[in-house]
Amino acid sequence: MGKPIFLKNYMEKFVWGYLDEVLSKYPEICQCDVCKHDIVAIALNNLLPKYVVREQGELYSKINSLDTQYRIDVITALTRAIMIVKDHPRH
């Protein structure tokens, strides 16, 4: 039997990876767990998913994530999500 197969949206890991960096530019924004999860959920709903299967797929996605436009898209989606949560916090 080979390695187990898994299915994962790599975009989620990427968005979480940039969250603190983007939030640091908005110190007035609540950073409780509810708000952070809302921000990530909104951002992910506005980005194309990047599903990977197996470790090779994840490695390929990591390489693609170095693309400048890819980072800009994630940062833009996070910034928009932060503004939405700022105006409509659920906590």
N, C-alpha and C positions, 0 to 999 in steps of 0.2 A: 504494500500500500504506500502511496506517495504522500507528500505533504498535504495537510488539510487545506481545503479550499475555503476562502473567506471572501465576502463581498463587503466593500467599505466605500463610503463616500469620502474620498480624500479631501474634498473641498472643506468638509467640517473641520478637519485637523488644521488645515491651512488658515481658515477664518479664526479659529481659537488662537492660533499662533500669532496673529496680528492684532487681536483684540486689545491687549494691554497697551501696545504701542500707540494705537489710535486713541484709546481712552485717555492716555496721558496728555493729549492735546486739549482735552475737555475736562478740566478738574472739577467743574461745577456739576457734572453728570453723576448721578448716583451709581455706585459700583457694587451694589448688593448683588447676590447671586441671582435673584429674580430678574433684575434689570440686565445683567450680563447675558443670561440665557435668552431673554427677549431680544436683545440686540443681535445675538448670533443667529437666532431663528429667523428674524426678519432679513438679515443679510443673506443667509443661505437660501431663503425663498426668492431672492432676487439675483441669484447667481446660478449658472449652469452647474449641475452636479458633475463630479469627476469620480465615477465609480471605478474601483480597481478590483481585480481578482488576483489573488496570490501576491507574493512579495515583489515579483518582477514588475507587476503593474504599479505597485506603490512607488517603486524606484523610478519608473518612467514618469509618474506624476510629479515626483519631487524634482526631477530634472526640468520638466515643463514649468514648474512653479517659479523657476528662476527668471522667467520671461518678465520683462518690465511691465508690459500691458496687463499681464495676469495679476501682478501685484497691485497695479493701479485699480483694476476692477474690484478687487477684494477690499482695498482701502476705501474706495468710493462707496461700495455697498455698506460697509461698516459705518462710515460717516453718516450716510442717510438714515441708517437704522438707529444710530445714536440720537439723531434729531427727532425721530418718531417717538422713541422711548422717553426722551426728555419732555416732549409735549404731552405724552399719555402714559405715565408710569403706572404699573399695575401693583406695586407693592403697598 
